[in-house]
Structure formats: C-alpha cells, structure tokens
Amino acid sequence: MTQTLHRTDTELKTAVTAELDWAPGVNGTNIGVAVNEGAVTLSGEVDTYPEKRFAEHAAFRVHGVTAVAEEITVRNNTWPAVNDTDITREASEALQRSVSVPEGMVTAAVHDHTITLAGHVPWHYQREAAEDAVRYLKGVTAVLNTVTIRPTASASGIKNAISAALVRSARTEGGNTTVTADDAGVVTLDGEVRSWSERRDAEHAAWSAPGVTDVTNRLRIQY
C-alpha cells in the first residue's frame, strides 16, 4: 500500500521557490513566497504581466499546494514610452486580428496601463481568447476581463455534456465529481480530486460545454 506524505509549509516554500527559479519566463529572485497550511502567497514585482501569470501557474504545479494568492505587481516603468493611448490602439487591433474573438463583440478600455475587456460572446473559449490577445502587449500591467457569456443551452443539457466529458477524460476521475447546472448556465462542481491539476482539468471541462456562463469549483484536493 502506498502512503502519500504531506509536505510541511517549509518544504512547500522550498519547492515553490525552486519551481519559480526553474520556470521559463520567470525571474524568481524578484518574487517572495510565503506558505500557510498549504496556501501559497506570492509577492514582489515583475517586469511584465505574462511573467506574473507564469509565476502563478508555477506555484500551482507544485504538489501539496492547496491555493495560491497572487499579490505580485507589474512595474509601470518597464515601458516608459508606452501610454494608455498606445495600449488602447494595440489592444483594439489585437482583438480584431484574433480569429477566436467574434468581430465587434469585445471592446477594450485602458486606464493606467490596465486593460478592461467588455462585451458578450457565446463561448468561454472566446472570452479567454480575448484576454490572450491583449495580455502580451507592451506596457500592460493588468487585464480585467468583464466579458460575459450568453447562455445557449438548457441546464440538463449542460450537466449531461460536462458529466460525459469528465468520464471520457484520462486526467480526471469523473465518478468522483458531482455536476449541477441552472438555467442561467451556472455550473457547480463538487467532490474530491487527487491533485490541483485534476481540479483544474475538471473546471476546464466544465467551461468547454456550450452554454456555460460561470463555474463554481468546490472540488476538494485529497492528497
């Protein structure tokens, strides 16, 4: 019988710090790590918004991490020649170029180097595509994605589609996950999973169903 050993907070801090140093696109020396009962807090300053996201993803990859609070800030002085007008123009053009963002359905407003996306789209992947289109622009320090999804399927149809997807997946234990959905397209996941990646994969499967407008992930990690 194999027994899973639980890492202490000190061991997790060491592992997360090592993962940040290992992760491409992240300068770990500028990021502080604190751990409390498996929950990781990242702090410090980075040069770009993508680096901030890469650091968060790196922390989630470490076995034993139960949550990540990301308090990293992006330096405003990294691109001093780029102003809000420049970012607005680039963001609008990036949204127009993206083949996954429905034309004319998403807009971008910029204030103090922060992009706010607004509009309505039929699918979650289109909402994500809009954020992907603008997050790598020079001068961006944050992206607020307020794009909403219009429900296009019944609650029973959404639930059945997600449950079937979880059963098909080689990376999730579909039988351990309970799926509920309402007529507004809001999905709730309950149950237990074996890792943070399995929890994330289950949420991704839920978002992939047509008509889903929001996902509440209550899956507990049982190490």
N, C-alpha and C positions, 0 to 999 in steps of 0.2 A: 504494500500500500504506500503510495506516495503522499507525503505531507507537505503542504505549502508553507514556507516560512514567511512570517510577516516582517517587513523591514521596519526598523525604528526610524524616527524622524531624522536622526543624524545620518543614518545610512541613505535615506531618501534624498537628503540635501546633497550629499556627496555624489549620488547617482545623477541627479538632475543637473548639477554643476558640470559633471563630466559630459552629459549629453549636450548641454549648451556649447561646450568647448568643441565637441565633435561635429555638431550640426553645421552644414554649409550655409553660408549667408548670415551667420550669427556671430557677433563678437561677444563672447561670453564674459570677457573681463569687465564689460560695462553694465552687466546685469546682476542684480542682487537676488539671492534665493533664500527664502525662509519657509520652514515647514512646520505645520501644527496638526498633529493627528492625521497625517497623510495628505492634508490640504496644502498646496504649494502657493506661495505668493511671490511673484516676480516684480522687481522694481528696477529703477535706473533709467538711463537714457540711451537711445539708439539713433542711428542716422536716417533710417527710412521706415516707412510704415510696413512694408513687407518684412523687414527684419523683426519687427515687433510681433507679427503673426507667426513667423518661423520659430521664434523663441517659445511662444505659447504651445505650438504643436510639438516642439521638442520635449517640453515638460510633460505633456500628456502621454508621450511614448514610453515613459519610464514606468516599469511595473511597480505597483504599490501606490501610485498617485491616485487619490480619490477625487480631487478637484484642483482647479488652477484659478487663482485670482491674478489677473494681469493688470499691473499698475505701472507699466512702462510708458514713458513719454518719448515722443519723437522730437528731436531738436529742430527748432524753427530756423536756425541759422545755417543749416546744411546747404540750402539752395537760396542764398540771399537775393539772387536776381529774379527769382520766380515769385510773382504776386498772385492774388486771387483771380484777377482777370485772366492771366495766362492759364491758370489751372482750369478755370471755367471753360475757356475755349478748347483746351486739350481734352477735358472730360466729355464735352458735347461731341467732339469729333470721334473720340474713342467709343462712345455709345453707338454712334451712327455706323462705325466700322464693324462692330460686333455682329456676327451672323446669328448669335443666340439671343440677342435682345430685340424684341419686336419694335419695329420702327415707329418712332413718335410716342411710345408708351412710357418711356422713362426719361426724367429730366434730372439735371444736376445743378445744385446751387452750392456756392463756395463762400465760406466766411472764415477768415483767419486760418487758411490752409486746410480747413476741414470740409470735405465734400458731403453734402446731404443729397441722397438719391430719393426721388419720389415718383409715384405713378402706380399703375396697375398692370399686372401680367397674368396669364393663365397658369403658368407653371413655376414651381420653386426654382428649377434649374435656371430659368430665365432671370429670376431675381438675383441668384448667385452670379450669373454671367455678367450682369450689370456692375456688380461690385468688383468682379475680377477685371473688368475692362478699365477701371479707373484707379485701382489701388496701387499700380506700379508707376503712376505719373510722378514726375519730379515735383517736389515741393509739398506733396500730400502728407499730412501728419495724422489724419484720421478719416474714416469713412463711416457715415451714419446711413444705414440702409433702411429707409422707411417705405420701400416699395411693397405694396400689398398684393395678395393673390386672390383672384375671383374664384369662388367655389364653382366647380363644374360637374360634380358627381354626388350621388346620394351617400348618406352615412354608411349604409350597409355595403355599398359598392367599394367605398374607400377601405373599410375594415377588411373585407374579403381579399382585396388586392394586396394589402400590406401583409396580412397573415400568410398568404400564399408565397409572397416574396421571401419572408423570413424562413419558411420551411425549405424553400429552394436553396437558400444561401449556405455555402460551405463554411462561412465565417461566423454564423450565429446559431444559437440553439433556439429555433423558432418555438418549440414546445414549451419553453420556459418564459415566454413573453405573452402578456395579455394585451390585446389591442382594442381600444374603444374609439369611436368617432361620432361626431354630432353633425347636424345638418349644415352647420357653418363651415365644415371642413376641418375642425379642430380635432387632432388625434392625440390620444394619451397612451403611452407605453408603460406597462407595469410588469414587475417580475425581477428576476435575478440573471446576471450575466457573469462571465468569467474574467473579463478584462475591460479596461476602458475602450480599447479598440473595438471590442464586440458591442459595447454600448453605443459607440459612435456609428458602427455599421448598421445597427438596428434603426437608429434615428435617420440615417441616410436612406435606408429602405423605405421608411415611412414618408419622408419628403419626396420620394420618387413616384408616389402614387398620384394619379390625376385627381385634382380637386382638393388637395390638402392645402390649407391656409396657415396652419400653425401646428407645431408638435411640442407636447409636454412630455419630456423624457424623465420618467420616475424609476427607470431601471436601476437597481442596486448592484454594485460590484461585489461579488463574493469571491475574495481571493482565497 
